[in-house]
Amino acid sequence: FMGWEGGLLTDSGGFQVFSLSPWRTVSDDGVVFQSPIDGSRHALTPESVMAFQQLLGSDVIVPLDECVRYPSEPADVERALTRTLQWAARSGRALRDSPPAGGCPSPQQFFGIVQGGMDPALRRRAVEGLQPLAVDGYAIGGLSVGEPRALMLETLQATAEALPPDAPHYLMGVGEPLDVVDAVLAGVDLFDCVVPTRHGRNGVAYTWAGRLNLRQAIHARDQRPLDMACGCFACRRHSRSYLHHLVKARELLGLRLLSLHNLWFYADLMRAVREAIPRGTPCALRERLAAVYSDATLTEVA
């Protein structure tokens, strides 16, 4: 359907267990969702989630997990971690017992998800619980769920230090530009996040000079591209003025162009990260981003 021949990573629906809490019931067996559209019920189990990702032929797959919001009672955090580890074990067994139905051309990589809230001891327990499952990599979940940024980074650092250094480290659902670089400095290799497209759909563009809010009237007659250094289709062909018009007119083309630009920016950001690592200059890259994306500078630039 996508026409995409590159690497494919799929999620399990665990975050929707968190974000759609009014419409679901969680038990040790799995999750039952009630559709807010027609009231129909849909069940997810660790086994069915594995089967679906096998059918897709994904290169990296993850098990169903339970994520809790911040703050949560310690007992609730521990209960969710225990359930997540149990589900991971069931998922691993299901994966071993049934070959991919979609005829995946290469072996699928099974990543275990590290939960545990903001408790370093529970995070270490999560890593220890996943190691007997011989997972191919570790996904750091349960961050960016309402906690302050400083606490997120502290928990991320503690979690990354507990992970085996020779396995891929994947950070789930965290994706502001400065967060990405801080996570790389903590030892993270892979990311996924809705930031580029969700913000693009809401009229926001990411640039090397900071964020642009194309809804603002200041862009109405600005003939510059979003970013002079960008080579995306939107920057090569269209002005801020035209994009502002599209956003204000609620024209879908504007949201598509901004999403395309944001994805290009993030690809360029990761290219810069990969180049900075062997040069020994990732801290300099971080300083460049912090100047325009720190907590104090997150208001949109002109």
FENZI-V888307 format. One record per helix or strand of 3 or more residues. SS is the DSSP state (A for helix, B for strand). FROM is the first residue (numbers start at 1). LEN is the number of residues. If there is no record, write none. Layout:
<<SS;FROM;LEN> <SS;FROM;LEN>>
This chain:
<<A;14;6> <A;21;3> <B;24;4> <B;30;5> <B;41;4> <A;46;11> <B;60;3> <A;74;24> <B;109;6> <A;120;12> <B;137;4> <A;149;14> <B;168;5> <A;177;10> <B;190;3> <A;195;7> <B;204;4> <B;210;4> <A;217;3> <A;233;5> <A;240;9> <A;252;28> <A;282;12> <A;295;3>>
